[in-house]
C-alpha cells in the first residue's frame, strides 16, 4: 500500500517537472468576461457585450511549467481583419513551493473607442509560443454569436 502511494507521489512530481511539448500546451481554462477581479478571476463571464460595456476580456488559466511562454492575442473585427494585437508573458514556476497555475488576460476596449461603432461577431485567437491554443467568438452590440461546439461555452 505504501509503495503504491510513493509511486503515485513520484509520478506527480515527475509530471510537474515536465516541460510543454510542441504538441501540447497546458491550457486549463479560457473564457470571455466583462472584467477581471482583484485576484485575477474572470467576473461577469459573457460572450455578448453591448456598445456601452467598458471592455471585452479574453481570460486564460494556464498550468505553468519550467519555461517562460509568450502569449499573443489577435482580435478580429466583424469584417475578419485583425483589429489589434496584444502580448503577454507566462512566467516559469517558482519551484516546488510556487504557484503551478497562472491567470493571464487581454482586453479589447469598447465604450468610447472605434470598436463600439463596429457591431457584430468578433473573434479572438490566443497564440502561445507561436501556436494557436484557443479561439473565442463573441458579439459586440447586435445579434448573438451563432453557437458551434468548438466555440460556445455554457
C-alpha positions in Angstrom: 0.0 0.0 0.0 2.8 2.5 1.0 4.7 1.7 -2.2 1.6 2.5 -4.3 1.3 5.9 -2.6 5.0 6.5 -3.0 4.8 5.7 -6.8 1.8 8.0 -7.2 3.6 10.9 -5.5 6.7 10.2 -7.6 4.6 10.2 -10.8 3.0 13.5 -9.8 6.4 15.1 -9.1 7.8 13.9 -12.4 4.8 15.2 -14.2 5.1 18.6 -12.6 8.7 18.9 -13.8 7.8 18.0 -17.4 8.0 20.8 -20.0 5.4 21.7 -22.5 5.9 19.8 -25.8 5.4 21.2 -29.2 2.1 19.2 -29.5 0.7 20.1 -26.1 0.3 23.3 -24.1 -1.2 23.1 -20.6 -4.3 25.4 -21.1 -6.6 24.7 -18.2 -9.5 27.1 -18.8 -10.4 30.0 -21.1 -13.4 32.3 -21.3 -14.6 35.8 -22.2 -15.7 38.2 -19.5 -16.6 41.8 -18.9 -13.9 42.4 -16.3 -11.2 40.7 -14.2 -11.4 40.7 -10.4 -8.6 41.8 -8.0 -7.3 38.2 -7.7 -7.2 37.6 -11.4 -10.6 35.8 -11.7 -13.0 36.5 -14.6 -16.1 38.4 -13.5 -19.3 38.5 -15.5 -18.4 35.8 -17.9 -20.1 36.6 -21.2 -19.9 36.2 -25.0 -22.3 39.1 -25.6 -21.2 42.7 -25.0 -23.0 46.0 -25.5 -21.5 49.1 -27.1 -21.7 50.7 -23.6 -19.6 47.9 -21.9 -16.2 49.1 -21.0 -14.3 46.1 -22.4 -14.3 42.5 -23.6 -11.7 40.4 -21.8 -10.1 37.2 -23.1 -9.1 35.3 -19.9 -6.9 32.2 -19.6 -5.8 29.9 -16.8 -2.5 28.2 -17.7 -0.8 25.3 -15.9 2.8 26.6 -15.6 5.9 24.6 -16.3 9.6 25.3 -16.1 9.7 27.6 -19.1 8.6 31.1 -19.8 5.9 31.3 -22.6 5.0 34.2 -24.8 1.3 34.9 -25.4 -0.3 36.8 -28.2 -4.0 37.8 -28.6 -5.2 38.6 -32.1 -8.5 40.4 -32.1 -10.5 40.2 -35.3 -13.3 42.7 -36.2 -16.6 41.5 -37.8 -15.1 42.0 -41.3 -12.5 39.3 -40.5 -9.5 41.6 -40.4 -7.0 41.8 -37.5 -8.2 44.8 -35.5 -5.5 44.7 -32.8 -2.9 42.6 -31.1 -1.6 42.4 -27.6 1.1 40.4 -25.9 1.9 38.9 -22.5 4.3 36.5 -20.8 3.6 33.5 -18.6 6.4 33.2 -16.1 8.0 29.8 -15.3 7.1 28.1 -12.0 8.8 29.4 -8.8 9.9 25.9 -7.9 8.2 23.3 -5.7 6.6 25.9 -3.4 5.5 28.2 -6.2 2.2 28.6 -8.0 1.6 25.9 -10.6 -1.1 27.9 -12.4 -1.2 31.4 -13.8 -4.0 33.6 -15.0 -3.4 35.9 -17.9 -5.7 38.1 -19.9 -6.1 40.8 -22.6 -8.9 43.2 -23.1 -10.5 45.0 -26.1 -11.7 48.4 -25.1 -15.2 49.1 -26.3 -17.0 52.1 -24.8 -15.6 55.4 -26.3 -13.5 53.6 -28.9 -13.9 52.7 -32.6 -14.9 49.2 -31.5 -18.3 50.5 -30.3 -19.0 51.6 -33.9 -18.4 48.1 -35.2 -21.2 45.9 -34.0 -21.3 42.2 -34.9 -19.4 39.0 -34.3 -15.8 39.4 -33.2 -13.1 36.8 -32.8 -10.0 36.5 -30.6 -7.2 33.9 -31.2 -4.9 33.1 -28.4 -1.4 32.1 -29.5 1.1 30.7 -27.1 4.7 30.2 -28.3 3.6 30.8 -31.9 0.8 28.1 -31.7 -2.9 28.9 -31.6 -4.3 27.3 -28.4 -7.8 28.9 -28.2 -10.3 30.8 -30.3 -13.3 32.7 -28.9 -16.2 34.1 -30.8 -18.2 36.9 -29.2 -20.6 39.8 -30.1 -20.5 43.5 -29.5 -23.9 45.1 -30.0 -26.3 43.5 -32.4 -27.1 39.8 -32.6 -25.7 36.9 -30.5 -22.9 34.8 -31.8 -24.1 31.7 -33.7 -23.2 28.8 -31.4 -20.9 26.0 -32.5 -19.5 23.2 -30.3 -15.9 24.4 -30.7 -16.5 28.0 -29.6 -19.6 28.4 -27.3 -19.5 27.8 -23.6 -22.5 27.2 -21.3 
